[in-house]
Amino acid sequence: MCRNIRPLHNFEPPATDDEVSAAALQFVRKVSGTTKPSAANQEAFDHAVAEIAHITRHLLDDLVTNAPKKNREVEAAKRRARAEARYA
Protein backbone atom coordinates (compact mmCIF):
# COMPACT_ATOMS: atom_id res chain seq x y z
CA MET A 1 0.00 0.00 0.00
CA CYS A 2 1.13 3.52 -0.69
CA ARG A 3 2.61 5.12 2.43
CA ASN A 4 0.62 8.31 1.81
CA ILE A 5 -2.71 6.53 2.15
CA ARG A 6 -3.73 6.62 5.80
CA PRO A 7 -6.36 4.48 7.51
CA LEU A 8 -9.69 6.32 7.47
CA HIS A 9 -11.88 3.93 9.45
CA ASN A 10 -12.93 4.31 13.08
CA PHE A 11 -11.93 7.93 13.70
CA GLU A 12 -13.80 10.60 15.59
CA PRO A 13 -14.81 12.71 13.74
CA PRO A 14 -15.32 10.40 10.73
CA ALA A 15 -13.21 10.80 7.59
CA THR A 16 -14.22 13.75 5.47
CA ASP A 17 -15.00 13.57 1.76
CA ASP A 18 -11.74 15.44 1.12
CA GLU A 19 -9.75 12.77 2.96
CA VAL A 20 -11.53 10.02 1.03
CA SER A 21 -10.87 11.78 -2.29
CA ALA A 22 -7.21 12.31 -1.41
CA ALA A 23 -6.81 8.61 -0.62
CA ALA A 24 -8.55 7.69 -3.89
CA LEU A 25 -6.24 10.02 -5.81
CA GLN A 26 -3.14 8.47 -4.20
CA PHE A 27 -4.42 4.99 -5.01
CA VAL A 28 -5.05 5.83 -8.67
CA ARG A 29 -1.65 7.50 -8.94
CA LYS A 30 0.02 4.40 -7.51
CA VAL A 31 -1.87 1.96 -9.73
CA SER A 32 -1.46 4.03 -12.91
CA GLY A 33 2.18 4.82 -12.21
CA THR A 34 1.74 8.53 -12.86
CA THR A 35 0.99 11.61 -10.82
CA LYS A 36 -0.17 13.64 -13.81
CA PRO A 37 -1.91 11.74 -16.62
CA SER A 38 -1.64 12.80 -20.23
CA ALA A 39 -4.51 14.76 -21.77
CA ALA A 40 -5.64 11.56 -23.51
CA ASN A 41 -5.93 9.75 -20.15
CA GLN A 42 -7.20 12.62 -17.96
CA GLU A 43 -10.88 11.66 -18.25
CA ALA A 44 -10.23 8.01 -17.37
CA PHE A 45 -7.97 9.07 -14.49
CA ASP A 46 -10.57 11.47 -13.05
CA HIS A 47 -13.35 8.91 -13.48
CA ALA A 48 -11.30 6.29 -11.61
CA VAL A 49 -10.63 8.71 -8.74
CA ALA A 50 -14.34 9.56 -8.45
CA GLU A 51 -15.42 5.90 -8.56
CA ILE A 52 -12.87 4.80 -5.98
CA ALA A 53 -13.79 7.69 -3.67
CA HIS A 54 -17.47 6.75 -4.00
CA ILE A 55 -16.83 3.08 -3.21
CA THR A 56 -14.50 3.99 -0.34
CA ARG A 57 -17.17 6.20 1.21
CA HIS A 58 -19.64 3.28 1.04
CA LEU A 59 -17.07 0.96 2.59
CA LEU A 60 -16.36 3.35 5.47
CA ASP A 61 -20.08 3.84 6.07
CA ASP A 62 -20.74 0.08 6.14
CA LEU A 63 -17.81 -1.10 8.30
CA VAL A 64 -18.68 -2.06 11.87
CA THR A 65 -16.32 -2.26 14.84
CA ASN A 66 -16.51 -2.60 18.60
CA ALA A 67 -13.16 -0.86 19.11
CA PRO A 68 -13.15 2.62 20.59
CA LYS A 69 -12.86 5.53 18.15
CA LYS A 70 -9.31 6.72 17.44
CA ASN A 71 -8.17 10.29 17.95
CA ARG A 72 -6.55 11.90 14.89
CA GLU A 73 -4.04 13.93 16.89
CA VAL A 74 -2.90 10.92 18.92
CA GLU A 75 -2.48 8.80 15.78
CA ALA A 76 -0.54 11.60 14.04
CA ALA A 77 1.77 11.87 17.06
CA LYS A 78 2.40 8.11 16.90
CA ARG A 79 3.26 8.39 13.18
CA ARG A 80 5.67 11.25 13.87
CA ALA A 81 7.35 9.28 16.67
CA ARG A 82 7.76 6.23 14.41
CA ALA A 83 9.21 8.40 11.64
CA GLU A 84 11.60 10.10 14.06
CA ALA A 85 12.83 6.74 15.33
CA ARG A 86 13.17 5.39 11.79
CA TYR A 87 15.10 8.37 10.40
CA ALA A 88 17.13 9.28 13.50
C-alpha positions in Angstrom: 0.0 0.0 0.0 1.1 3.5 -0.7 2.6 5.1 2.4 0.6 8.3 1.8 -2.7 6.5 2.1 -3.7 6.6 5.8 -6.4 4.5 7.5 -9.7 6.3 7.5 -11.9 3.9 9.4 -12.9 4.3 13.1 -11.9 7.9 13.7 -13.8 10.6 15.6 -14.8 12.7 13.7 -15.3 10.4 10.7 -13.2 10.8 7.6 -14.2 13.8 5.5 -15.0 13.6 1.8 -11.7 15.4 1.1 -9.7 12.8 3.0 -11.5 10.0 1.0 -10.9 11.8 -2.3 -7.2 12.3 -1.4 -6.8 8.6 -0.6 -8.5 7.7 -3.9 -6.2 10.0 -5.8 -3.1 8.5 -4.2 -4.4 5.0 -5.0 -5.1 5.8 -8.7 -1.6 7.5 -8.9 0.0 4.4 -7.5 -1.9 2.0 -9.7 -1.5 4.0 -12.9 2.2 4.8 -12.2 1.7 8.5 -12.9 1.0 11.6 -10.8 -0.2 13.6 -13.8 -1.9 11.7 -16.6 -1.6 12.8 -20.2 -4.5 14.8 -21.8 -5.6 11.6 -23.5 -5.9 9.8 -20.2 -7.2 12.6 -18.0 -10.9 11.7 -18.3 -10.2 8.0 -17.4 -8.0 9.1 -14.5 -10.6 11.5 -13.1 -13.4 8.9 -13.5 -11.3 6.3 -11.6 -10.6 8.7 -8.7 -14.3 9.6 -8.5 -15.4 5.9 -8.6 -12.9 4.8 -6.0 -13.8 7.7 -3.7 -17.5 6.7 -4.0 -16.8 3.1 -3.2 -14.5 4.0 -0.3 -17.2 6.2 1.2 -19.6 3.3 1.0 -17.1 1.0 2.6 -16.4 3.3 5.5 -20.1 3.8 6.1 -20.7 0.1 6.1 -17.8 -1.1 8.3 -18.7 -2.1 11.9 -16.3 -2.3 14.8 -16.5 -2.6 18.6 -13.2 -0.9 19.1 -13.2 2.6 20.6 -12.9 5.5 18.2 -9.3 6.7 17.4 -8.2 10.3 17.9 -6.6 11.9 14.9 -4.0 13.9 16.9 -2.9 10.9 18.9 -2.5 8.8 15.8 -0.5 11.6 14.0 1.8 11.9 17.1 2.4 8.1 16.9 3.3 8.4 13.2 5.7 11.3 13.9 7.4 9.3 16.7 7.8 6.2 14.4 9.2 8.4 11.6 11.6 10.1 14.1 12.8 6.7 15.3 13.2 5.4 11.8 15.1 8.4 10.4 17.1 9.3 13.5 
